[in-house]
Amino acid sequence: MSRSQRRKSPQEPWLSAAQLQAWRAFMRVQMRMNYEMNRELQSDSDLSLADYHVLNALISAPAGRLQVSDLAALIGWERSRASHQLRRLCERGLAARVPSEDDGRATDAILTKAGRQAIDDAAPGHVALVRRLFFDPLPDELLAPLTAALEHVHIHMNFHSSLPPAPW
């Protein structure tokens, strides 16, 4: 009996044809968008996509400040990766590390004035690229269902995956 002839069960190791098609489409879009965003950010603003992820999380945080563990959870990285990226941003003056105001054992990441300026300078080109490659070809009637599906999956992952839940 071939894989396609077997009945699918919750423990079945293979995706259904529809699931496989959706998963491959998602992965193609995600990998290509990451490549294009990284290329655009590096050429236009001397930021990597990893830099942008950290700076974007900090600019969205109250007072531009997050505990490093919360920063990592928010962007979906392991704490060590976030810490290494933060160190690189600190070396460039785009962020700073300070003792946490909430937990004396923890460290907070703070967006510096230079970091805020860097993301403000990068945002127009980044937004234009995202709009052109992702939103322009997406029919208006598919935006709400796509958003709902992605939010649904994100909420599930936030509580059923190996990383701690995002702080907000």
C-alpha positions as semicolon CSV with decimal commas, in nm:
position;residue;x (nm);y (nm);z (nm)
1;M;0,000;0,000;0,000
2;S;0,140;0,340;-0,097
3;R;0,148;0,642;0,133
4;S;-0,128;0,810;-0,066
5;Q;-0,353;0,504;-0,026
6;R;-0,314;0,484;0,352
7;R;-0,579;0,640;0,569
8;K;-0,453;0,949;0,752
9;S;-0,462;0,945;1,130
10;P;-0,359;1,215;1,379
11;Q;-0,032;1,026;1,425
12;E;0,026;0,984;1,049
13;P;0,375;1,118;0,967
14;W;0,274;1,251;0,624
15;L;0,081;1,565;0,541
16;S;-0,232;1,541;0,331
17;A;-0,201;1,667;-0,026
18;A;-0,381;1,991;0,063
19;Q;-0,165;2,041;0,374
20;L;0,152;1,974;0,178
21;Q;0,050;2,223;-0,091
22;A;-0,027;2,491;0,171
23;W;0,293;2,420;0,366
24;R;0,514;2,436;0,058
25;A;0,348;2,759;-0,054
26;F;0,400;2,913;0,289
27;M;0,765;2,805;0,298
28;R;0,833;2,939;-0,053
29;V;0,682;3,277;0,036
30;Q;0,850;3,293;0,376
31;M;1,197;3,204;0,248
32;R;1,174;3,436;-0,052
33;M;1,039;3,726;0,157
34;N;1,320;3,679;0,411
35;Y;1,578;3,685;0,130
36;E;1,427;3,993;-0,036
37;M;1,380;4,185;0,291
38;N;1,735;4,109;0,404
39;R;1,877;4,216;0,067
40;E;1,675;4,539;0,061
41;L;1,758;4,631;0,422
42;Q;2,130;4,570;0,375
43;S;2,152;4,767;0,052
44;D;1,929;5,058;0,159
45;S;2,005;5,100;0,529
46;D;2,300;4,882;0,629
47;L;2,072;4,675;0,855
48;S;2,026;4,301;0,836
49;L;1,684;4,143;0,866
50;A;1,793;4,019;1,210
51;D;1,880;4,379;1,309
52;Y;1,540;4,492;1,185
53;H;1,358;4,221;1,384
54;V;1,522;4,333;1,709
55;L;1,486;4,706;1,645
56;N;1,124;4,664;1,535
57;A;1,042;4,473;1,855
58;L;1,208;4,743;2,065
59;I;1,040;5,033;1,885
60;S;0,704;4,863;1,948
61;A;0,775;4,801;2,318
62;P;0,671;5,041;2,594
63;A;0,947;5,302;2,629
64;G;1,153;5,109;2,372
65;R;1,257;4,862;2,642
66;L;1,220;4,484;2,684
67;Q;1,378;4,216;2,896
68;V;1,607;4,013;2,671
69;S;1,404;3,697;2,738
70;D;1,083;3,879;2,637
71;L;1,254;4,018;2,329
72;A;1,356;3,666;2,227
73;A;1,006;3,528;2,281
74;L;0,847;3,818;2,093
75;I;1,056;3,763;1,780
76;G;1,055;3,384;1,809
77;W;1,425;3,332;1,876
78;E;1,619;3,145;2,139
79;R;1,745;3,375;2,413
80;S;2,109;3,318;2,315
81;R;2,045;3,426;1,955
82;A;1,866;3,741;2,070
83;S;2,148;3,814;2,313
84;H;2,416;3,778;2,043
85;Q;2,222;3,998;1,801
86;L;2,165;4,254;2,075
87;R;2,541;4,257;2,147
88;R;2,608;4,340;1,780
89;L;2,349;4,619;1,788
90;C;2,502;4,757;2,108
91;E;2,847;4,762;1,945
92;R;2,698;4,979;1,669
93;G;2,520;5,209;1,918
94;L;2,171;5,105;1,800
95;A;2,068;4,946;2,130
96;A;2,190;4,926;2,488
97;R;2,182;4,669;2,767
98;V;2,081;4,780;3,115
99;P;1,977;4,603;3,435
100;S;1,607;4,525;3,433
101;E;1,383;4,756;3,633
102;D;1,143;4,466;3,700
103;D;1,388;4,185;3,782
104;G;1,732;4,256;3,922
105;R;1,863;3,928;3,780
106;A;1,757;4,011;3,425
107;T;1,887;4,241;3,153
108;D;1,678;4,480;2,947
109;A;1,740;4,583;2,590
110;I;1,680;4,949;2,515
111;L;1,641;5,115;2,179
112;T;1,886;5,406;2,155
113;K;1,828;5,730;1,969
114;A;2,056;5,600;1,691
115;G;1,858;5,275;1,680
116;R;1,530;5,463;1,650
117;Q;1,678;5,671;1,369
118;A;1,808;5,358;1,193
119;I;1,467;5,191;1,192
120;D;1,292;5,514;1,097
121;D;1,532;5,546;0,801
122;A;1,489;5,179;0,701
123;A;1,110;5,164;0,733
124;P;1,003;5,341;0,411
125;G;1,203;5,110;0,182
126;H;1,109;4,805;0,387
127;V;0,739;4,891;0,380
128;A;0,751;4,960;0,007
129;L;0,910;4,619;-0,056
130;V;0,659;4,435;0,165
131;R;0,371;4,617;-0,001
132;R;0,502;4,548;-0,354
133;L;0,591;4,179;-0,305
134;F;0,332;4,066;-0,050
135;F;0,026;4,290;-0,037
136;D;-0,007;4,424;-0,392
137;P;-0,060;4,077;-0,547
138;L;-0,295;3,970;-0,264
139;P;-0,662;4,031;-0,350
140;D;-0,839;4,245;-0,089
141;E;-1,090;3,969;-0,014
142;L;-0,808;3,731;0,089
143;L;-0,640;3,968;0,336
144;A;-0,883;3,912;0,627
145;P;-0,892;3,529;0,596
146;L;-0,513;3,514;0,560
147;T;-0,470;3,734;0,867
148;A;-0,719;3,525;1,066
149;A;-0,548;3,200;0,969
150;L;-0,201;3,327;1,056
151;E;-0,320;3,474;1,389
152;H;-0,491;3,145;1,473
153;V;-0,173;2,946;1,406
154;H;0,038;3,200;1,597
155;I;-0,182;3,183;1,906
156;H;-0,163;2,804;1,905
157;M;0,216;2,811;1,860
158;N;0,252;3,069;2,136
159;F;0,121;2,816;2,388
160;H;0,219;2,481;2,234
161;S;0,576;2,521;2,113
162;S;0,918;2,504;2,274
163;L;0,978;2,880;2,302
164;P;0,819;3,074;2,589
165;P;0,500;3,263;2,495
166;A;0,548;3,611;2,352
167;P;0,494;3,875;2,622
168;W;0,214;4,059;2,431
